[in-house]
Amino acid sequence: MNKTWIIAQREFLSRVQKKTFLLTTILLPVVVFGLYGLIIYFAVKTADNYKVAIADNANLFGGKIESKDDIKFEFVKDETIASLKEKIAKKELEGYVYVPKDFDAAKGDTISFVSGKTVGLMNREEIQKRIDNAMQERKLLSSLNINKKQLDSLQHSSDIKFATIEGKEENDAKVGISYGVGYASGFMIYIILFIYGTMVMRGVMEEKTNRIAEVIISSVKPFQLMMGKITGIGAVGLVQFLIWITLTITLRVGLVLLFPSLAESSHAVGAATHAIAEAKNSGAINSFLGGLSEVNFPLIVGCFIFYFIGGYLLYSSLFAAVGSAVNEDPQDAQSLLLPITMPIIFGIVIMTKAINDPTCGLAIFGSLFPLTSPIVMMARIPFGVPNTVPYWQLALSVILLIGGFICTTWLSAKIYRVGILMYGKKVTLKELWKWAWRKN
């Protein structure tokens, strides 16, 4: 155990002290948020309201089109097409809609939007939506004597409440939050398994190709060497992951504190403020906070740490076995990696099903099978324990993951012992299988 610790310490320090580690861990988030801040800055500085003039001579819209976000509709009177074009040329308008007095939609007349330059896709869709809504509301008012708000209230009059068999109501906001948290947790573990598992494999390959492993094996057992590398590189990944989270939160808060006017004037913040204002009126904020309180975040964080460590240890041992069997050509690892990467890909595929139906048979199987449980179970847990994930399923998943780690480590150690000292031969999956089950 002491030798394993020494190897793990060496792996950790040798990577943490490199300039590349500092650059990728600290400089990368700073550069990303710096670019993000510049994008917002220039977007705000160059953002102008998109002004559209409506010359409604036929009173088609009733003098009302909703102006929202960056598109402003202004009704004008006694304007000719020539005068509207002149205003566009002077940059007073971005475009106009001219409706003649004899306009008749029943005869096939259509509305044209004229602009001085090409209209972007988002603005095009927004203008189309606002004009359609205004025309629809006008027709409803003239033919049925009801406005669009009354129509919307009729369409959404049935408020269905979902409840369990015990009579407990299920908050819609809680389901939405669980969906987002489950997807984010599962996807993060999916990325972690790929990144740090590959890091372990490359570390083993480097020592083998440089013949350093031959010297180390003379003083430690192959199993100790493998576990030392897995533990050390895993610690590097955990530290890097925690630093990224800390820097992300710090930089995001700092960006708002340093540039409050920038944040407040951005389109995204303005839209969010408008949404919050509407949500307060409808009681959606209280519903959201209620759903947030129903999500068991301490359990989610605890399970995330366990499945992060368990999934990493399970897959890193397999990646280490592949790295020990590969020679100088890294392309040889591609064929050997297929049986390892396929369960990870299947895990993310099952996860997309689990977050939509967390109690289906496929989701239960994926959360119990050790090779996919770190991804799938983390997608199910936010929906509730024990309502969605019974205690026995969670306990069985934990036991199977620990057993899977022990089994894969035992098999990988046998492959590692043979492969780390074998040179000049291209290894196949069949040979790896023989090494794993060969008697000592």
Helices and strands as residue ranges (DSSP letters): H 2-16, H 19-22, I 23-27, H 28-46, E 50-56, E 71-75, H 81-89, E 95-99, G 105-107, E 113-115, H 121-143, H 148-155, E 162-163, E 169-170, H 172-209, H 212-217, H 222-258, H 260-265, H 267-282, H 284-294, H 297-325, H 332-354, H 361-368, H 373-380, G 381-383, H 391-419, H 429-437
